[in-house]
Amino acid sequence: MRTHELVLSWIEKQLSEGRLVLGGRLPAERALAEQLEVSRTSVREAIRILEAMGVVRAGVGSGKDAGTVVIAEPATALGSALRLHVATQHLPIADIVETRVLLESWAVSRAKADAPELGEAARLLDEMEASSAVDDFLALDVAFHLALAEAAGNAVVSTIMGSLREAIEGYAAALTANLPDWDSTVRRLRSEHRAILAAVNDADGGQAATLVAAHILGYYREAGLGQIPAEPRP
């Protein structure tokens, strides 16, 4: 095991055993190095990795913001990794779209009728009615889908969807150049969004799942992504 991995393993153990909690601070760099009998360079490297992973935030100087604080931003780290792998084409867009269908179909079928995120979804739909500029509309579109996913109350699904956010916005925007008529597409997407939210509010999970799958797949097929399957693979 490399030295910085020893530091990471120690921190993971402290978190899992409850000795470190959200908002808590790691020991000072020198104290941690002495405790684990490793170099300060190794501690510094481990903290940089944890910061990139969204597990800690490293502060500098003195005062209340100083020190390394335990946080929880897993979607940020996962999102960065996913965007890089999409850029290298290691993760095909078609597979990400299919994953969206699986996650979102599951989420809307289990969305809780009293979830506050449904109110946010309705607000976003109202904003979409007044926006047709590509970047603005797609940002609202992704936020709407995230709100629906969060309404299911599953933290892992919400985190994965959150990590996909920027990747989805990026390739959805790139594909708009293939659409025959953006304004027509926007009108259709607005209508489909309303129908999906209505099914969720009516507690018709099966209908909501069917609608959201058709909605996602329809956009990408219209944009010429022909390898997208008609239905997600089992």
N, C-alpha and C positions, 0 to 999 in steps of 0.2 A: 504494500500500500504506500502510495506517495505521501509525503509529509502533509501536504494541504488536505489530502483525503482523510487523514487522521483527525484533523481539526473539524472537517465537515461531519465526520462520524460522531465526534464528541457533541457537537452542537445539535445534531439530529437526536441523539440520545437524550440530551437535556430537554429538548422540546417534547419528545414523546413521553417523558416521565413527568412532565409538568414543572420542571425546575426552571424552565424558561417559558414565558407566556407572551402573548401579543402585548406589545407596548413595553415589555421588559428590555433591559439592556444587557449586552454581552459584557463580560469582564474586559477591562482595558487590555489593549493589545499586548503590552509587556507582561501583565499578570497572566493572561491566557497562554502566552508562549512559555512562561516559566512553569505553569501548572501542567502543561502537556509535554514539556521538555522538547520543544521544537523551536525553530527560529521565528523571529518576528516577521520575517519575509513570508514564511509559510502561512502564518496567521493572516497576514495582509492579503495574500493570494486567495485564501479560503473565503475571507469576507467579501472580496470582489466578486467571487463566483456566486456567493449567496445573494449579493445585491442584484446581480444580473438575473438570478432566479426569482427575484421578488420576495425573498424571505426576510431580508434585513434592509435597513436604510442606514448608511454610514454617515454620521455627522462629523463636523470638524469644529475646532475651536473649543470654547467653553460655554457653560450655561446649559439651559434646559434642552437645547437641540444637539448638544455634544454627545459623542459616543455612538455605538452601533445598536440600533433599536430593532427589535423583532417586529416585522409587519406581515401582512398577508396580501400579496398581489400576484397570485399564480397566473392569472390570465395574461398579465403583461409579459411575463417570461415565456409562456407557451406561445403567445402571439408572435413574439420576435422569432422564435425558433421555426414556427410554421411559415412565416413570411419568407424566411431565408430558404427553406426547403421547397416552397412553391417557386421561388425565383430560380432555383437550380433545376427545376422540373423533376425533382426527385419525388415530389408529391403531385400527381396529376390533378389538374383542376376538376376533371370529371369525378375523381374519387372524393375530393372535398365536397363537391356538390351532392354526391350520393350520401356522404356522411351527414351533411346538413339535413337532407330529407329524413334520414333515420332519426336523428336527434330531435328535429323540430316536430315531426309527426308524433313521436312519443310524448314530447312536452305538451303540445296543444291538447292531446287526448287526455292529459292529466292535470291541466291547468285548473287552479282553484278559483271558483267563481268570485270569492271575496278577496282575491289577491290584489293588492294595491297596484301592481304592475299593469293590470288590465286598464285602469284609469289612465296610466301613462301611455299605454298603447293607443287609447282613444285620442288623447291629446296629440300624439305624433301623427295620427291619421288626419286630424284637422290641419296640422302644419303642412302635410303633404298636399292637401287640397290647394294650398296657396303657393306651392313650389313646384316648378317643373325643370329648373336648371339641373343638369345631370348630377353634378357633385353634391348639391344640396339635397336633391331628392334621394339619391342613393344612401347618403348618410342617415337621413330620416328612416329610410326603408330598413337599413340594418338595425338601427335602434329599435324599430318596431318589432322586428323578429326577436331581438334579444329580450325585449320586455315580455313577449309571449313565452319564451323559453324560461325566463325567471319565474313566471307565474306558476310553473309546475312545482316550485319549491325544492328542486334538487340541486344542491350546491355544485356537484361535479358537472352536471349538464350545463349549468349556467357558466361555469368556469371555462369549459371547452368551447361553448358558443362565444363567450367573450374573447377567447384567444383567437377565434377565427375572424373576429370583427374586421380588422384592417385588411386581412387577406381577401375577405369577401368583397369589401368595398373596392379594393384594387382591381381584381379581375372582373368584377361586374361592370366597373367603369370602362375598362379596356374593351369589353365586348359590346358596348353601346354603339361602337362604330359599325358593327355588323347588322344593327337593327334597321329594318326598312323605313320605319316611321316612329321616332322617339315619342312624339306627342301622343300618338295612338297607343303606344306601349304604356305610357304613364297612365292614361285613362283606364286601361285594362287592369294595371297593377293596383290602382286605387280601389277599383270595384272589387277585386279579389281580396284585398286587405280587409275591406269592410265585411265581406262574406265570412272570412276566416274568424274575425273578432266576434261577429254575431253568433257563429256556431259555438265558440268558446263560452260566450256569455249565456247561451241557451243550454249549457252543459251537455252539448252534443259532441262529445270527444271524437267519436268515429267520423262524423262529418268534417269536423275541424281538421283531423289528420289527413283525410282524403283531399280536402281543399288546399292545405298547405303544401302537400306533395306535388299536386298538379301545378300550383302556383310557382314553386321553385323550378321544377323541371321544365315548365312551359317557357319561362324566361330564357333559360340557357339553350333550349332547342331553337327558339326564335332567333337567338343570337348566333346560331350556326354551330353550336357545340354538339355535333352530331353523335358523339360517342356516349352521350348521357343516356342511360337506359330509360325505358318508359316507366319502369318501376324499379325501386332499389332491390339489389340482390338479397336473398334471404341469408 
